[in-house]
Structure formats: C-alpha cells, structure tokens
C-alpha cells in the first residue's frame, strides 16, 4: 500500500519562483528521501533526511521533516525550466525492513 | 558513479509470452529492487533482494517472479504476460542497510503487452 502522499499533485510556476511540495506518511520511519524523475526516465536521488534531523539543505533544495506530524516538505528555490519533472518522496526503514515506500508524486512545471 | 542498466528501454510482448527483464548494477550493492510505475499509483514494489539467491515479495508480487544468481544482476520474470502488466518497470539498487540509504535507479523499461 502507498504510504507517502504528495501534495499538490501538480504545480505550475514561473521561472525564478520557489516551489514547495509536501509529503505525508503514516508509520514511523528511519529516513525520508526525495527523488526527481524526468519524463519517461528513471528516478534520481535528491536528498535524504534522517528521522533525527529537522532540516537539510543541498544547493537550491531545502527539506524539512516533522516526525510529530509525519510530514516533510521540499522547497526548490529560484526554480529553473530544467527543474520541470515529477518529484517523489520515499520513506525507508519501516520496522527494520529493506523496503522503501514511494508516494504518488508531484508534477512540477516551471515556465520560462 | 553508480550505474544501473536495464536490458531494454521499450519492449512489446504478446499475451501469454514469458518475459525477462534484466537489471545490472556495477557498484557491488547488496540490495536490488523491482518496481512498477503506473499513472496515479506511483511506484509499487514487486520484489526485492538483499543478497544473492535471496528474495522477498513486495506489495504486488502476483504474476511475477525474480532471480538473483549473481550479486550484480537481478531479473524480473513475467511467467505469462497479461495486458494488465503493461507498465513502466524500474530497477534500483542500494548498499547494505535496512532502508537507510538512497536507491540508484535504472532508466526503466516500458513494457507493452498486447
């Protein structure tokens, strides 16, 4: 069953604006990861945040994690047309298993 | 850089055929995974393997089997392909650990069963 739910399902913004995507999950986790998928391609790992971390940065990416609310957000600052893609959250470390559970994704379109 | 390759980008098969999807990774990762991706459903785990000859069912294993005879290679087998198995299939690998590390994905195989 799908645990992660991204919100919104689709987002359209102008180049230079910030994009925020949210992810909610249901059970306790070891870590939460964000991936990007360009149309028809495989997923590329963006950033991982562990359950004992609250915020993490990587370049123009900022991820927050609120374990009390079982939610995470991904912020892309100063977006570019090349950021157009689908973004997925994935949770790992469920009850000591090897499984990762992916959400259904947010489709981001950045207009030039 | 980690490289995960899949045998085909596009594949068209007929109903009832036996289909093999191959995945190879070059980073000596212990864990390998097969997912299918369908619109509106995200990625769903079919099978995963945490060691050679070891496998565990994921969330949707029905109609599929897997084989891992060598550490670098993980095969997904559709014993008798059906139209509802038309989908994008993604292979991934990750280093040892229980869901604690990033996954590296292959480019995907878009399978059409007619």
gemmi code that builds the backbone of each chain (N, CA, C; Angstrom):
import gemmi

chains = {
    "A": [
        ("UNK", (0.850, -1.190, 0.000), (0.000, 0.000, 0.000), (0.882, 1.234, 0.000)),
        ("UNK", (0.404, 2.301, -0.582), (1.165, 3.526, -0.661), (1.105, 4.235, 0.661)),
        ("UNK", (2.248, 4.649, 1.171), (2.261, 5.379, 2.428), (2.382, 6.865, 2.169)),
        ("UNK", (3.299, 7.230, 1.270), (3.541, 8.641, 1.051), (2.493, 9.267, 0.162)),
        ("UNK", (2.054, 10.424, 0.554), (1.122, 11.180, -0.265), (1.706, 12.547, -0.481)),
        ("UNK", (1.947, 12.883, -1.747), (2.470, 14.204, -2.042), (1.339, 15.183, -2.308)),
        ("UNK", (1.648, 16.412, -2.020), (0.673, 17.475, -2.198), (1.434, 18.721, -2.611)),
        ("UNK", (1.069, 19.422, -3.680), (-0.064, 19.096, -4.554), (0.296, 18.002, -5.551)),
        ("UNK", (-0.674, 17.532, -6.295), (-0.395, 16.543, -7.333), (0.316, 17.182, -8.508)),
        ("UNK", (-0.014, 18.452, -8.774), (0.617, 19.167, -9.876), (0.820, 20.616, -9.471)),
        ("UNK", (1.881, 21.213, -9.989), (2.249, 22.584, -9.629), (2.875, 23.248, -10.849)),
        ("UNK", (2.406, 24.446, -11.147), (2.948, 25.185, -12.279), (3.384, 26.557, -11.795)),
        ("UNK", (4.642, 26.913, -12.029), (5.160, 28.189, -11.538), (6.014, 28.845, -12.617)),
        ("UNK", (6.351, 30.105, -12.405), (7.221, 30.826, -13.321), (8.678, 30.618, -12.895)),
        ("UNK", (9.553, 30.652, -13.878), (10.987, 30.559, -13.597), (11.389, 31.641, -12.606)),
        ("UNK", (12.216, 31.255, -11.643), (12.648, 32.199, -10.624), (11.842, 32.126, -9.347)),
        ("UNK", (10.642, 31.602, -9.418), (9.817, 31.449, -8.219), (10.271, 30.215, -7.429)),
        ("UNK", (9.800, 30.155, -6.189), (10.065, 28.977, -5.360), (8.943, 27.967, -5.508)),
        ("UNK", (9.299, 26.686, -5.399), (8.312, 25.611, -5.473), (8.356, 24.823, -4.172)),
        ("UNK", (7.191, 24.589, -3.593), (7.114, 23.809, -2.357), (6.205, 22.614, -2.571)),
        ("UNK", (6.716, 21.441, -2.192), (5.948, 20.210, -2.272), (5.935, 19.559, -0.902)),
        ("UNK", (4.829, 18.926, -0.599), (4.678, 18.313, 0.717), (4.454, 16.813, 0.596)),
        ("UNK", (4.852, 16.123, 1.651), (4.715, 14.671, 1.692), (4.249, 14.275, 3.074)),
        ("UNK", (3.234, 13.442, 3.133), (2.785, 12.924, 4.426), (2.921, 11.408, 4.426)),
        ("UNK", (3.154, 10.840, 5.584), (3.307, 9.397, 5.696), (2.611, 8.919, 6.959)),
        ("UNK", (2.517, 7.600, 7.118), (1.646, 7.083, 8.164), (2.353, 6.374, 9.309)),
        ("UNK", (3.455, 5.688, 9.024), (4.100, 4.906, 10.082), (5.477, 5.484, 10.393)),
        ("UNK", (6.080, 4.994, 11.452), (7.397, 5.502, 11.841), (8.435, 5.126, 10.791)),
        ("UNK", (9.417, 5.985, 10.640), (10.413, 5.807, 9.587), (11.821, 5.989, 10.130)),
        ("UNK", (12.777, 5.512, 9.357), (14.189, 5.729, 9.648), (14.686, 6.965, 8.911)),
        ("UNK", (14.150, 7.164, 7.701), (14.573, 8.312, 6.913), (13.521, 8.608, 5.852)),
        ("UNK", (13.629, 9.774, 5.270), (12.743, 10.162, 4.179), (13.614, 10.734, 3.075)),
        ("UNK", (13.322, 10.351, 1.861), (14.129, 10.763, 0.725), (13.240, 11.409, -0.329)),
        ("UNK", (13.839, 12.280, -1.088), (13.162, 12.897, -2.225), (13.918, 12.522, -3.500)),
        ("UNK", (13.121, 12.204, -4.535), (13.663, 11.829, -5.830), (13.015, 12.690, -6.907)),
        ("UNK", (13.739, 12.854, -7.997), (13.214, 13.547, -9.168), (13.160, 12.572, -10.343)),
        ("UNK", (12.132, 12.712, -11.151), (12.007, 11.885, -12.343), (11.657, 12.764, -13.530)),
        ("UNK", (12.563, 12.824, -14.475), (12.251, 13.496, -15.737), (11.390, 12.559, -16.574)),
        ("UNK", (10.629, 13.147, -17.464), (9.612, 12.409, -18.194), (10.145, 11.125, -18.816)),
        ("UNK", (9.526, 9.987, -18.441), (9.880, 8.711, -19.048), (11.231, 8.157, -18.668)),
        ("UNK", (11.835, 8.688, -17.632), (13.168, 8.233, -17.232), (13.147, 7.623, -15.836)),
        ("UNK", (14.309, 7.151, -15.385), (14.429, 6.627, -14.031), (14.462, 7.746, -13.010)),
        ("UNK", (14.422, 7.372, -11.751), (14.432, 8.354, -10.670), (15.862, 8.689, -10.265)),
        ("UNK", (16.043, 9.930, -9.878), (17.352, 10.402, -9.417), (17.211, 10.880, -7.985)),
        ("UNK", (18.088, 10.395, -7.135), (18.038, 10.770, -5.727), (18.456, 12.227, -5.554)),
        ("UNK", (17.683, 12.963, -4.743), (17.993, 14.372, -4.498), (18.578, 14.589, -3.113)),
        ("UNK", (17.891, 14.081, -2.107), (18.299, 14.395, -0.738), (17.665, 13.398, 0.216)),
        ("UNK", (18.369, 13.097, 1.277), (17.882, 12.184, 2.319), (17.924, 12.912, 3.646)),
        ("UNK", (16.873, 12.778, 4.424), (16.844, 13.350, 5.766), (16.485, 12.227, 6.733)),
        ("UNK", (17.241, 12.128, 7.805), (17.027, 11.053, 8.764), (15.998, 11.492, 9.807)),
        ("UNK", (15.468, 10.528, 10.493), (14.352, 10.808, 11.411), (14.761, 11.711, 12.573)),
        ("UNK", (16.060, 11.795, 12.868), (16.508, 12.660, 13.964), (16.945, 14.046, 13.473)),
        ("UNK", (16.720, 14.318, 12.190), (17.038, 15.622, 11.619), (15.758, 16.384, 11.354)),
        ("UNK", (15.836, 17.692, 11.384), (14.644, 18.529, 11.166), (14.709, 19.283, 9.847)),
        ("UNK", (15.931, 19.584, 9.412), (16.081, 20.365, 8.186), (17.404, 19.992, 7.531)),
        ("UNK", (17.379, 20.033, 6.190), (18.595, 19.738, 5.458), (18.619, 20.548, 4.166)),
        ("UNK", (19.814, 20.971, 3.762), (19.955, 21.780, 2.557), (20.911, 21.082, 1.594)),
        ("UNK", (20.614, 21.286, 0.303), (21.534, 20.831, -0.721), (21.361, 21.736, -1.929)),
        ("UNK", (22.290, 22.651, -2.105), (22.166, 23.604, -3.206), (20.898, 24.431, -3.080)),
        ("UNK", (20.039, 24.376, -4.095), (18.776, 25.116, -4.061), (17.643, 24.333, -3.393)),
        ("UNK", (17.951, 23.206, -2.830), (16.941, 22.363, -2.191), (16.987, 22.526, -0.680)),
        ("UNK", (15.783, 22.586, -0.107), (15.675, 22.598, 1.357), (14.581, 21.614, 1.730)),
        ("UNK", (14.915, 20.688, 2.599), (13.955, 19.681, 3.045), (13.747, 19.838, 4.543)),
        ("UNK", (12.500, 19.756, 4.952), (12.189, 19.730, 6.375), (11.457, 18.435, 6.696)),
        ("UNK", (11.571, 18.022, 7.933), (10.906, 16.810, 8.394), (10.303, 17.076, 9.760)),
        ("UNK", (9.024, 16.787, 9.889), (8.324, 16.916, 11.157), (7.773, 15.544, 11.512)),
        ("UNK", (8.486, 14.829, 12.357), (8.071, 13.461, 12.667), (6.811, 13.430, 13.525)),
        ("UNK", (6.555, 14.493, 14.253), (5.322, 14.517, 15.072), (4.093, 14.620, 14.192)),
        ("UNK", (4.236, 15.297, 13.055), (3.127, 15.420, 12.111), (3.237, 14.410, 10.977)),
        ("UNK", (4.321, 13.637, 10.973), (4.559, 12.670, 9.906), (4.461, 13.356, 8.546)),
        ("UNK", (5.252, 14.403, 8.412), (5.220, 15.133, 7.145), (6.581, 15.716, 6.827)),
        ("UNK", (6.789, 15.970, 5.533), (8.026, 16.559, 5.048), (7.684, 17.529, 3.936)),
        ("UNK", (8.559, 18.500, 3.744), (8.369, 19.393, 2.616), (9.692, 19.557, 1.877)),
        ("UNK", (9.555, 19.738, 0.577), (10.711, 20.002, -0.288), (10.521, 21.374, -0.896)),
        ("UNK", (11.495, 22.237, -0.691), (11.468, 23.585, -1.265), (12.581, 23.686, -2.301)),
        ("UNK", (12.199, 24.090, -3.506), (13.180, 24.380, -4.552), (13.177, 25.887, -4.747)),
        ("UNK", (14.287, 26.515, -4.475), (14.343, 27.973, -4.594), (14.823, 28.376, -5.990)),
        ("UNK", (14.402, 29.558, -6.401), (14.839, 30.121, -7.687), (14.739, 29.088, -8.806)),
        ("UNK", (13.542, 28.593, -9.022), (13.354, 27.465, -9.941), (13.771, 27.815, -11.369)),
        ("UNK", (14.146, 26.764, -12.084), (14.576, 26.890, -13.489), (13.720, 25.967, -14.343)),
        ("UNK", (13.688, 26.229, -15.619), (12.926, 25.364, -16.522), (13.397, 23.914, -16.424)),
        ("UNK", (14.681, 23.723, -16.156), (15.242, 22.367, -16.050), (14.740, 21.616, -14.814)),
        ("UNK", (14.099, 22.331, -13.900), (13.530, 21.664, -12.715), (12.204, 20.986, -13.034)),
        ("UNK", (11.682, 21.231, -14.216), (10.430, 20.587, -14.625), (10.592, 19.071, -14.581)),
        ("UNK", (9.783, 18.422, -13.750), (9.918, 16.979, -13.522), (8.835, 16.561, -12.542)),
        ("UNK", (8.791, 15.279, -12.248), (7.958, 14.776, -11.155), (8.849, 14.522, -9.953)),
        ("UNK", (8.333, 14.823, -8.784), (9.104, 14.686, -7.547), (8.374, 13.712, -6.633)),
        ("UNK", (9.134, 12.765, -6.097), (8.572, 11.719, -5.244), (9.260, 11.722, -3.890)),
        ("UNK", (8.474, 11.504, -2.854), (9.081, 11.229, -1.567), (9.065, 9.711, -1.361)),
        ("UNK", (10.019, 9.240, -0.590), (10.113, 7.813, -0.290), (10.548, 7.659, 1.155)),
        ("UNK", (9.882, 6.791, 1.858), (10.230, 6.565, 3.256), (10.902, 5.206, 3.401)),
        ("UNK", (11.879, 5.145, 4.291), (12.651, 3.924, 4.454), (12.806, 3.532, 5.916)),
        ("UNK", (13.203, 2.264, 6.106), (13.448, 1.778, 7.457), (12.189, 1.404, 8.204)),
        ("UNK", (11.223, 0.869, 7.474), (9.962, 0.509, 8.120), (10.119, -0.794, 8.882)),
        ("UNK", (10.035, -0.695, 10.194), (10.097, -1.890, 11.049), (11.294, -2.758, 10.711)),
        ("UNK", (12.418, -2.119, 10.425), (13.636, -2.872, 10.153), (13.640, -3.621, 8.840)),
        ("UNK", (12.819, -3.210, 7.903), (12.796, -3.901, 6.622), (13.667, -3.175, 5.608)),
        ("UNK", (13.805, -3.797, 4.457), (14.582, -3.224, 3.371), (13.720, -2.367, 2.453)),
        ("UNK", (12.453, -2.282, 2.741), (11.536, -1.633, 1.808), (11.601, -0.121, 1.887)),
        ("UNK", (11.388, 0.478, 0.724), (11.153, 1.905, 0.613), (9.733, 2.058, 0.103)),
        ("UNK", (9.008, 2.991, 0.613), (7.639, 3.200, 0.156), (7.556, 4.570, -0.488)),
        ("UNK", (7.148, 4.572, -1.744), (7.103, 5.804, -2.529), (5.704, 6.388, -2.547)),
        ("UNK", (5.656, 7.688, -2.615), (4.393, 8.375, -2.815), (4.035, 8.423, -4.284)),
        ("UNK", (2.940, 9.104, -4.575), (2.425, 9.162, -5.942), (2.994, 10.321, -6.738)),
        ("UNK", (3.716, 11.224, -6.096), (4.456, 12.239, -6.825), (3.743, 13.561, -7.021)),
        ("UNK", (4.555, 14.601, -7.201), (4.086, 15.939, -7.584), (4.713, 16.276, -8.930)),
        ("UNK", (3.855, 16.648, -9.887), (4.375, 17.051, -11.209), (4.600, 18.555, -11.194)),
        ("UNK", (5.841, 18.933, -11.331), (6.210, 20.353, -11.325), (6.513, 20.808, -12.744)),
        ("UNK", (5.912, 21.938, -13.116), (6.205, 22.544, -14.405), (6.700, 23.960, -14.157)),
        ("UNK", (7.877, 24.257, -14.627), (8.453, 25.582, -14.473), (8.440, 26.254, -15.841)),
        ("UNK", (7.722, 27.366, -15.904), (7.532, 28.071, -17.180), (8.622, 29.121, -17.357)),
        ("UNK", (9.235, 29.090, -18.531), (10.319, 30.048, -18.822), (9.766, 31.435, -19.153)),
    ],
    "B": [
        ("UNK", (30.658, 6.814, -10.439), (29.209, 6.925, -10.315), (28.564, 5.540, -10.438)),
        ("UNK", (27.529, 5.348, -9.651), (26.786, 4.103, -9.737), (26.056, 4.044, -11.058)),
        ("UNK", (26.087, 2.871, -11.656), (25.338, 2.726, -12.881), (24.445, 1.510, -12.766)),
        ("UNK", (23.177, 1.739, -13.036), (22.208, 0.659, -13.084), (21.658, 0.627, -14.500)),
        ("UNK", (21.797, -0.503, -15.132), (21.326, -0.611, -16.511), (20.210, -1.644, -16.598)),
        ("UNK", (19.303, -1.393, -17.508), (18.210, -2.318, -17.783), (18.295, -2.736, -19.237)),
        ("UNK", (17.919, -3.981, -19.482), (18.200, -4.589, -20.791), (17.503, -3.905, -21.954)),
        ("UNK", (16.317, -3.360, -21.721), (15.583, -2.728, -22.822), (14.918, -1.453, -22.330)),
        ("UNK", (14.818, -0.440, -23.180), (14.038, 0.751, -22.828), (12.573, 0.556, -23.166)),
        ("UNK", (12.328, -0.112, -24.297), (10.962, -0.381, -24.730), (10.865, -1.843, -25.127)),
        ("UNK", (9.712, -2.424, -24.780), (9.503, -3.844, -25.079), (8.031, -4.049, -25.395)),
        ("UNK", (7.751, -4.799, -26.448), (6.368, -5.131, -26.795), (6.262, -6.645, -26.846)),
        ("UNK", (5.348, -7.182, -26.072), (5.173, -8.629, -25.998), (3.691, -8.973, -26.167)),
        ("UNK", (3.460, -10.232, -26.511), (2.089, -10.689, -26.672), (1.604, -11.370, -25.394)),
        ("UNK", (0.318, -11.339, -25.188), (-0.307, -12.018, -24.055), (0.109, -13.480, -24.037)),
        ("UNK", (0.512, -13.946, -22.841), (0.892, -15.335, -22.674), (2.378, -15.595, -22.831)),
        ("UNK", (3.111, -14.649, -23.375), (4.555, -14.839, -23.532), (5.266, -14.781, -22.195)),
        ("UNK", (6.388, -15.429, -22.108), (7.252, -15.316, -20.932), (8.212, -14.165, -21.209)),
        ("UNK", (8.314, -13.267, -20.241), (9.097, -12.047, -20.446), (10.186, -11.954, -19.379)),
        ("UNK", (11.376, -11.617, -19.820), (12.508, -11.438, -18.901), (12.964, -9.985, -18.962)),
        ("UNK", (13.032, -9.365, -17.812), (13.601, -8.029, -17.710), (14.862, -8.144, -16.873)),
        ("UNK", (15.960, -7.640, -17.438), (17.250, -7.783, -16.771), (17.720, -6.447, -16.210)),
        ("UNK", (18.375, -6.529, -15.081), (18.921, -5.340, -14.435), (20.322, -5.667, -13.935)),
        ("UNK", (21.253, -4.781, -14.221), (22.637, -4.973, -13.786), (23.135, -3.698, -13.122)),
        ("UNK", (23.787, -3.862, -11.956), (24.394, -2.713, -11.283), (25.889, -2.986, -11.096)),
        ("UNK", (26.659, -1.898, -11.112), (28.117, -2.060, -11.115), (28.791, -1.557, -9.840)),
        ("UNK", (28.006, -1.394, -8.767), (28.599, -0.841, -7.548), (28.611, -1.813, -6.383)),
        ("UNK", (28.473, -3.090, -6.672), (28.586, -4.094, -5.614), (27.537, -3.911, -4.517)),
        ("UNK", (26.371, -3.410, -4.889), (25.306, -3.215, -3.903), (24.661, -4.541, -3.530)),
        ("UNK", (24.328, -4.651, -2.247), (23.679, -5.870, -1.778), (22.198, -5.899, -2.145)),
        ("UNK", (21.543, -4.753, -2.051), (20.084, -4.704, -2.233), (19.711, -4.340, -3.660)),
        ("UNK", (18.743, -5.060, -4.187), (18.204, -4.712, -5.500), (16.687, -4.832, -5.463)),
        ("UNK", (16.029, -4.021, -6.288), (14.576, -3.870, -6.218), (13.985, -3.819, -7.626)),
        ("UNK", (12.757, -4.315, -7.732), (11.963, -4.119, -8.936), (10.661, -3.425, -8.546)),
        ("UNK", (10.364, -2.331, -9.265), (9.129, -1.591, -9.076), (8.393, -1.538, -10.412)),
        ("UNK", (7.090, -1.330, -10.319), (6.362, -0.902, -11.496), (5.737, 0.450, -11.191)),
        ("UNK", (5.638, 1.253, -12.244), (5.122, 2.598, -12.090), (3.957, 2.804, -13.037)),
        ("UNK", (2.826, 3.173, -12.483), (1.626, 3.423, -13.257), (1.079, 4.793, -12.897)),
        ("UNK", (0.489, 5.474, -13.876), (-0.039, 6.826, -13.617), (-1.006, 6.843, -12.443)),
        ("UNK", (-0.786, 7.783, -11.545), (-1.680, 7.942, -10.404), (-1.413, 6.981, -9.259)),
        ("UNK", (-0.566, 5.995, -9.486), (-0.290, 4.998, -8.440), (1.134, 5.081, -7.918)),
        ("UNK", (1.965, 5.883, -8.525), (3.340, 5.997, -8.064), (4.119, 4.722, -8.328)),
        ("UNK", (5.150, 4.488, -7.527), (5.966, 3.280, -7.652), (5.479, 2.239, -6.664)),
        ("UNK", (5.301, 1.043, -7.141), (4.898, -0.047, -6.281), (5.948, -1.147, -6.344)),
        ("UNK", (6.321, -1.645, -5.188), (7.389, -2.634, -5.088), (6.870, -4.024, -5.460)),
        ("UNK", (7.570, -4.660, -6.391), (7.181, -6.004, -6.830), (7.953, -7.047, -6.009)),
        ("UNK", (9.265, -6.973, -6.074), (10.152, -7.880, -5.346), (11.416, -7.129, -4.980)),
        ("UNK", (12.083, -7.597, -3.939), (13.421, -7.099, -3.690), (14.318, -8.245, -3.223)),
        ("UNK", (15.606, -7.986, -3.299), (16.599, -8.999, -2.937), (17.696, -8.322, -2.129)),
        ("UNK", (18.070, -8.916, -1.008), (19.098, -8.322, -0.158), (20.404, -9.115, -0.200)),
        ("UNK", (20.416, -10.156, -1.032), (21.645, -10.933, -1.177), (21.449, -11.896, -2.344)),
        ("UNK", (22.549, -12.470, -2.807), (22.446, -13.450, -3.880), (21.529, -14.588, -3.446)),
        ("UNK", (20.654, -14.967, -4.340), (19.688, -16.053, -4.148), (18.635, -15.741, -3.084)),
        ("UNK", (18.656, -14.569, -2.498), (17.646, -14.196, -1.518), (16.657, -13.237, -2.166)),
        ("UNK", (15.397, -13.427, -1.850), (14.360, -12.559, -2.418), (13.209, -12.467, -1.438)),
        ("UNK", (12.522, -11.346, -1.525), (11.322, -11.184, -0.713), (10.253, -10.506, -1.545)),
        ("UNK", (9.026, -10.882, -1.296), (7.915, -10.278, -2.020), (7.710, -8.847, -1.562)),
        ("UNK", (7.341, -8.040, -2.536), (6.952, -6.679, -2.220), (5.452, -6.594, -2.075)),
        ("UNK", (4.889, -5.497, -2.535), (3.456, -5.275, -2.364), (2.599, -5.909, -3.455)),
        ("UNK", (3.165, -6.126, -4.634), (2.376, -6.659, -5.752), (3.145, -7.762, -6.487)),
        ("UNK", (3.445, -8.887, -5.847), (4.263, -9.915, -6.487), (3.502, -10.851, -7.439)),
        ("UNK", (2.181, -10.784, -7.407), (1.391, -11.745, -8.183), (1.679, -11.600, -9.672)),
        ("UNK", (1.952, -12.734, -10.302), (2.211, -12.738, -11.740), (3.672, -12.525, -12.093)),
        ("UNK", (4.508, -12.336, -11.072), (5.934, -12.073, -11.292), (6.787, -13.062, -10.488)),
        ("UNK", (7.986, -13.282, -10.956), (8.999, -13.979, -10.178), (10.331, -13.276, -10.445)),
        ("UNK", (11.324, -13.592, -9.623), (12.622, -12.945, -9.782), (13.726, -13.985, -9.634)),
        ("UNK", (14.901, -13.561, -10.079), (16.067, -14.422, -9.969), (17.279, -13.562, -9.689)),
        ("UNK", (18.081, -13.995, -8.724), (19.340, -13.291, -8.453), (20.425, -14.338, -8.216)),
        ("UNK", (21.062, -14.721, -9.283), (22.127, -15.727, -9.250), (23.498, -15.095, -9.017)),
        ("UNK", (23.640, -13.831, -9.404), (24.880, -13.102, -9.178), (24.550, -11.781, -8.509)),
        ("UNK", (25.500, -11.280, -7.768), (25.245, -10.081, -6.963), (24.839, -8.897, -7.834)),
        ("UNK", (25.420, -8.767, -9.006), (25.188, -7.585, -9.818), (23.933, -7.661, -10.680)),
        ("UNK", (23.289, -8.794, -10.747), (22.204, -8.984, -11.701), (20.916, -9.439, -11.001)),
        ("UNK", (19.834, -8.756, -11.340), (18.526, -9.078, -10.743), (17.516, -9.103, -11.878)),
        ("UNK", (16.898, -10.253, -12.080), (15.991, -10.419, -13.212), (14.550, -10.494, -12.729)),
        ("UNK", (13.685, -9.867, -13.490), (12.245, -9.935, -13.244), (11.625, -10.761, -14.354)),
        ("UNK", (10.793, -11.719, -13.974), (10.206, -12.637, -14.945), (8.694, -12.550, -14.872)),
        ("UNK", (8.087, -12.339, -16.015), (6.638, -12.420, -16.142), (6.363, -13.775, -16.773)),
        ("UNK", (5.838, -14.692, -15.983), (5.691, -16.071, -16.433), (4.752, -16.185, -17.631)),
        ("UNK", (3.679, -15.443, -17.608), (2.709, -15.444, -18.705), (2.120, -14.040, -18.775)),
        ("UNK", (2.701, -13.232, -19.641), (2.360, -11.810, -19.663), (0.875, -11.585, -19.925)),
        ("UNK", (0.345, -10.601, -19.220), (-1.048, -10.219, -19.426), (-1.110, -8.721, -19.684)),
        ("UNK", (-2.214, -8.273, -20.273), (-2.331, -6.857, -20.637), (-2.250, -5.945, -19.416)),
        ("UNK", (-2.685, -6.421, -18.245), (-2.614, -5.563, -17.054), (-1.196, -5.447, -16.493)),
        ("UNK", (-0.246, -6.075, -17.150), (1.149, -5.902, -16.778), (1.854, -4.884, -17.672)),
        ("UNK", (1.101, -4.272, -18.564), (1.630, -3.140, -19.322), (1.954, -2.018, -18.343)),
        ("UNK", (3.201, -1.592, -18.331), (3.622, -0.629, -17.328), (5.071, -0.219, -17.581)),
        ("UNK", (5.524, 0.742, -16.769), (6.949, 1.090, -16.725), (7.558, 0.305, -15.578)),
        ("UNK", (8.650, -0.404, -15.852), (9.319, -1.198, -14.830), (10.668, -0.557, -14.509)),
        ("UNK", (10.882, -0.344, -13.227), (12.096, 0.318, -12.774), (12.862, -0.594, -11.831)),
        ("UNK", (14.142, -0.706, -12.101), (15.033, -1.468, -11.238), (15.854, -0.477, -10.419)),
        ("UNK", (16.199, -0.862, -9.201), (17.019, 0.007, -8.357), (17.947, -0.842, -7.508)),
        ("UNK", (19.021, -0.224, -7.052), (19.930, -0.904, -6.127), (20.304, 0.054, -5.006)),
        ("UNK", (20.723, -0.505, -3.898), (21.200, 0.314, -2.787), (22.218, -0.506, -1.990)),
        ("UNK", (23.118, 0.179, -1.291), (24.094, -0.550, -0.487), (23.442, -1.209, 0.718)),
        ("UNK", (24.205, -1.984, 1.438), (23.670, -2.751, 2.559), (23.032, -1.822, 3.582)),
        ("UNK", (21.980, -2.289, 4.213), (21.276, -1.478, 5.190), (19.791, -1.644, 5.005)),
        ("UNK", (19.078, -1.468, 6.066), (17.648, -1.682, 6.004), (16.937, -0.355, 5.768)),
        ("UNK", (16.760, -0.047, 4.498), (16.026, 1.156, 4.115), (16.670, 2.427, 4.589)),
        ("UNK", (17.995, 2.416, 4.719), (18.662, 3.577, 5.299), (19.508, 4.348, 4.321)),
        ("UNK", (19.511, 3.938, 3.079), (20.350, 4.597, 2.098), (19.592, 4.870, 0.823)),
        ("UNK", (20.163, 5.776, 0.034), (19.488, 6.128, -1.203), (19.504, 4.955, -2.169)),
        ("UNK", (18.535, 4.982, -3.066), (18.457, 3.989, -4.109), (18.929, 4.596, -5.418)),
        ("UNK", (19.541, 3.775, -6.226), (20.007, 4.189, -7.544), (19.142, 3.455, -8.572)),
        ("UNK", (18.560, 4.224, -9.462), (17.600, 3.656, -10.398), (18.175, 3.504, -11.797)),
        ("UNK", (17.692, 2.481, -12.477), (17.954, 2.351, -13.893), (17.016, 3.248, -14.689)),
        ("UNK", (17.180, 3.300, -16.013), (16.369, 4.200, -16.846), (14.941, 3.740, -17.061)),
        ("UNK", (14.648, 2.485, -16.700), (13.289, 1.995, -16.855), (13.074, 1.225, -18.143)),
        ("UNK", (12.145, 0.291, -18.105), (11.699, -0.439, -19.294), (10.198, -0.237, -19.418)),
        ("UNK", (9.810, 0.319, -20.543), (8.369, 0.482, -20.784), (7.885, -0.747, -21.539)),
        ("UNK", (7.106, -1.554, -20.834), (6.606, -2.812, -21.395), (5.161, -2.649, -21.831)),
        ("UNK", (4.889, -3.063, -23.046), (3.521, -3.101, -23.562), (3.181, -4.541, -23.880)),
        ("UNK", (2.071, -5.008, -23.310), (1.601, -6.368, -23.586), (0.323, -6.263, -24.405)),
        ("UNK", (0.326, -6.845, -25.581), (-0.838, -6.722, -26.480), (-1.590, -8.050, -26.614)),
    ],
}
model = gemmi.Model(1)
for chain_id, residues in chains.items():
    chain = gemmi.Chain(chain_id)
    for i, (resn, *xyz) in enumerate(residues, 1):
        res = gemmi.Residue()
        res.name, res.seqid = resn, gemmi.SeqId(i, " ")
        for name, pos in zip(("N", "CA", "C"), xyz):
            atom = gemmi.Atom()
            atom.name, atom.element = name, gemmi.Element(name[0])
            atom.pos, atom.b_iso = gemmi.Position(*pos), 0.0
            res.add_atom(atom)
        chain.add_residue(res)
    model.add_chain(chain)
structure = gemmi.Structure()
structure.add_model(model)
structure.setup_entities()
